[in-house]
Amino acid sequence: MIRIALVDDEAIVRDTIAFLLETTENLTLVGSFASAREAQQSLPQCAPDVILVDIGLPDASGLTLIRALRPQLPHAEFLVLTVFDDNQHILEAIQAGASGYLLKRDLPEHLISAIRIVHQGGSWMSAGVARRALELFRHQLAPAAALQQLTPREQEVLHLLARGLSNAEIAERLYLSIETVRTHIRHIYRKLQARNRAEAVSRLLQNPPRG
């Protein structure tokens, strides 16, 4: 059973998501909050596996909330819900530690898939957002010293993480065992000083290869 919490100030969004979760097997809503303050006070006690967070909360940015909650809920995955599809919000969400970025217009069709994918260790982005993220990856200029520490195989793994592939999908793509992929990911985290895949992908977006 995947335990899900929701933070969104729009009642219609909360009701829609609650209905979708209630009618889907192996998903349960353990907390629903209309503000960042409510969520920060109560979420740690809910022990959610996946937290859905709106960026535009009335009392604080949802991205600020993610940064505040991550140390308290290190095993939870954060999935951003938003109407914003601009580069700045996308990059800030990745840097904050979100594992997924779902546009609200895609909610009915893709919410359940997005939840399952991030819970399994993958990443989810709405189609248009994924294209923008790739553009950020290709064009953003920054020093690449941290990435130069990675072996060619580790760089391959990191690029596949950035594309949203799960550990199992990476193993299949590179003809490796899942344990070998996990070992590569641990080495990537250590070399990039990243605590999770979201931070590792953020390093990649900040330091794309030149040429």
C-alpha angles and dihedrals in degrees: 000000000000112000112215133191126192132206114186131130095213112092093203091056092049091048093047093050092045090054093048091050095045091055095048124082121240094016124104132179109227099173140012122190136179098202142036091241093056091047096049091050098047110023098082090060092051093061094210124188094206126025120200110207130187113216096215103061118161097239103032143356114278087228090058088051091052091052091050095048100043096079090048094046105033094162097049123099120222122218115190118221115197150136091226117101100166124124096248096056092044093052093044091051092053091046091050090057104259115157094200143024116206122180112222092234087065095050103106095044103039110020097097094046091048092051093049093046097051090043089056091053099265132115130244129204130169110249097256091045092052090055091051091048090053090051089052089050093050100044111028110105121213139132113288100201094120093052091049088069091066122095117237090258092050089051089053090052092048092051090052090049088053089054090057100253119154123233090260092051091049090050091052094045094050097035092242134131117258089243090055090051090050090051091052090049092051089052090048091052092050095047094045093040089235125152097203143000093275091059092045091052089047089057088052093050090049093046109034118175115266125235 
